[in-house]
């Protein structure tokens, strides 16, 4: 469904992405892991068109994404790291933000309330403002917005950041359930291994601007790559230049 080939992105002399190759299959939940500063969010921003890559190609259903950006944008959803709700809008209008372009207000509100229910938020939340919500509720409202238009591809940027283990597990279960129920494809950016195990069909490890390893969760647990094993186990590594 989505392919990245040879993607390169630099900021001045700093090379962040150094030839990334990645594929997302239809209906697949792909999780990209890697340490802080390895380019995970930059990769996502390049795919979404928020950053312009220096080189490489992004393909959507086999054709260059640049030539069909509008169609792609109509078919994706996004859960931002900190939900990114509009403080000045009530929750239902946040969820229905895209829908209000194309349908009557009453219909958009009804869909918003339906999507809020899907993520465990009752109709009493619809008219509240984001400031009245807890961190976990804001994250769920952001998830409701991400699925409001029934997208074919959903992107999740650090979906459990800032949440306690119970609320994080709730978000992971919601993401996995939504992907399974809708058949949507998903790319999740995270360093939370609990999320990886709950969400992933396939895992890709980004290291120093390149995809170092890709495989299933079962393959991840038996992989021989030392850096991957240390990352999964949360083991510290010596801070030596050039260390693999």
C-alpha positions in Angstrom: 0.0 0.0 0.0 2.8 2.4 0.9 6.5 2.1 0.0 9.5 4.3 0.9 12.6 3.9 -1.2 16.0 5.4 -0.5 14.7 8.3 1.6 17.3 10.9 2.6 16.8 13.9 4.8 19.4 16.3 6.3 19.3 19.4 8.3 22.4 21.3 7.4 25.4 19.0 8.0 23.3 16.5 10.1 22.0 13.5 8.1 18.9 12.2 9.8 17.6 9.7 7.2 20.3 8.0 5.1 18.5 5.9 2.5 15.5 4.4 4.3 13.5 1.6 2.6 10.2 0.6 4.1 7.0 -1.1 3.0 3.5 -1.1 4.5 1.1 -3.9 3.4 -2.7 -3.5 3.2 -4.2 -4.2 6.6 -0.8 -4.4 8.3 0.2 -2.8 11.6 3.8 -1.8 11.2 5.7 -0.4 14.2 8.9 1.6 13.8 11.2 1.5 16.8 14.5 3.2 17.5 16.3 5.4 20.0 15.6 9.1 20.5 16.9 11.2 17.6 17.2 8.3 15.1 14.7 9.9 12.7 11.5 8.1 13.4 9.3 11.2 13.6 11.2 12.8 10.6 10.3 9.7 8.6 6.7 10.1 9.5 6.7 13.8 8.7 8.3 13.1 5.3 5.6 10.5 4.4 2.9 13.0 5.4 4.4 15.8 3.4 5.2 18.0 6.5 8.9 17.8 5.5 10.4 17.6 2.1 12.8 14.7 1.6 16.2 15.5 0.0 16.2 12.4 -2.1 14.3 9.1 -2.5 10.7 8.2 -3.3 7.5 7.6 -1.5 5.0 5.4 -3.4 1.2 5.1 -2.7 -0.3 2.0 -4.2 2.7 1.7 -6.6 2.6 5.3 -7.9 4.5 8.4 -6.7 2.8 9.9 -3.7 3.6 13.4 -4.8 1.2 13.1 -7.8 -1.7 11.9 -5.7 -1.2 13.8 -2.4 -4.8 15.1 -2.2 -6.3 11.6 -2.6 -3.8 10.3 0.0 -4.7 13.1 2.5 -8.4 12.2 2.2 -7.7 8.6 3.2 -5.4 8.9 6.2 -5.8 9.5 9.9 -3.2 10.7 12.5 -2.8 10.5 16.2 -0.2 13.0 17.3 2.1 12.4 20.2 0.3 14.8 22.6 -3.1 14.5 20.8 -2.8 18.1 19.4 -6.4 19.0 20.1 -7.6 22.5 19.3 -8.0 24.2 22.7 -10.7 26.6 21.4 -13.0 23.9 20.1 -15.2 21.5 22.0 -14.2 17.8 21.8 -16.9 16.9 19.2 -15.7 19.6 16.8 -12.1 18.4 17.3 -13.2 14.9 16.3 -15.3 16.2 13.4 -12.8 18.7 12.2 -12.4 17.1 8.8 -16.0 16.0 8.5 -17.4 19.5 8.9 -16.0 20.4 5.4 -18.2 17.9 3.7 -21.4 17.3 5.6 -24.1 19.1 7.7 -23.1 20.0 11.3 -25.7 17.6 12.8 -24.4 14.6 10.9 -20.8 15.4 11.7 -21.6 15.7 15.4 -23.4 12.4 15.4 -20.4 10.7 13.8 -18.1 12.4 16.3 -20.2 11.0 19.2 -20.1 7.6 17.6 -16.3 7.6 17.3 -15.9 8.9 20.9 -18.0 6.0 22.0 -15.7 3.6 20.1 -12.7 4.9 22.2 -14.7 4.7 25.5 -15.8 8.3 25.9 -19.5 9.0 26.5 -21.6 11.7 24.9 -21.2 14.0 27.9 -17.6 14.5 26.8 -18.6 15.9 23.4 -19.2 19.5 24.6 -16.3 19.7 26.9 -13.1 21.6 26.0 -9.8 19.8 25.9 -8.6 21.6 29.1 -11.3 19.7 31.0 -9.9 16.3 29.9 -7.3 14.1 31.6 -4.2 13.1 29.5 -5.7 9.7 28.8 -9.0 11.2 27.7 -7.3 13.7 25.4 -5.3 10.8 23.8 -8.6 8.9 23.3 -10.2 12.0 21.8 -7.3 12.3 19.5 -7.7 8.7 18.5 -11.4 9.3 17.8 -10.4 12.2 15.5 -7.9 9.9 13.7 -10.6 7.4 12.8 -13.5 9.9 12.2 -13.3 9.7 8.4 -12.8 5.9 8.3 -9.2 6.2 7.0 -7.4 3.5 5.0 -4.1 4.3 6.7 -3.6 5.6 10.2 -0.3 7.0 11.7 0.4 6.9 15.4 3.2 9.1 16.8 4.3 7.8 20.2 0.7 7.0 21.2 1.4 6.1 24.8 3.8 8.9 25.7 3.0 10.5 29.1 0.4 7.9 30.1 0.6 5.5 33.1 0.9 1.8 32.3 -2.9 1.1 32.7 -3.9 4.0 30.4 -1.1 3.1 28.0 -2.5 -0.5 27.8 -5.9 0.9 27.1 -4.7 2.9 24.1 -2.7 0.0 22.8 -5.8 -2.2 23.0 -7.9 0.4 21.2 -5.3 0.8 18.4 -5.1 -3.0 17.9 -8.9 -3.3 17.9 -9.4 -0.5 15.5 -6.9 -1.9 13.0 -8.4 -5.4 13.2 -12.0 -4.1 12.9 -11.5 -1.6 10.1 -8.9 -3.4 8.1 -6.9 -0.1 8.0 -3.1 -0.2 7.6 -1.2 1.5 10.4 2.3 2.8 11.0 3.2 3.5 14.7 6.3 5.3 15.9 7.3 4.3 19.4 10.1 3.2 21.8 7.6 1.6 24.2 8.1 -2.2 23.9 4.7 -2.9 25.5 3.1 -1.0 22.6 5.2 -3.0 20.1 4.0 -6.3 21.5 0.4 -5.1 21.7 0.1 -3.4 18.3 2.7 -4.8 15.8 2.2 -7.3 13.1 5.7 -6.4 11.9 8.6 -4.4 13.5 11.2 -2.2 11.8 14.3 -0.9 13.7 15.6 2.5 12.6 19.2 3.1 13.6 21.4 6.0 12.5 19.1 6.9 9.6 18.7 3.4 8.1 16.5 0.4 8.6 18.7 -1.9 10.6 16.3 -4.8 11.0 12.7 -5.8 10.1 10.6 -8.8 11.0 7.7 -10.1 13.1 7.5 -9.8 16.9 8.4 -13.5 17.2 11.4 -13.0 15.0 12.4 -9.9 17.0 12.6 -12.0 20.2 14.9 -14.5 18.6 17.0 -12.1 16.5 20.8 -12.2 16.8 21.4 -8.5 16.2 23.0 -7.2 19.3 21.7 -3.6 19.1 18.1 -4.9 18.6 18.4 -7.3 21.6 19.7 -4.5 23.8 17.0 -2.2 22.7 14.2 -4.7 23.3 15.7 -5.6 26.7 16.4 -2.0 27.7 20.0 -2.6 28.3 22.5 0.3 28.4 25.3 0.3 25.7 28.7 2.0 25.9 28.6 5.5 24.3 31.5 4.8 21.9 31.8 6.5 18.5 31.1 4.0 15.7 29.6 1.4 18.0 27.3 -0.9 16.0 
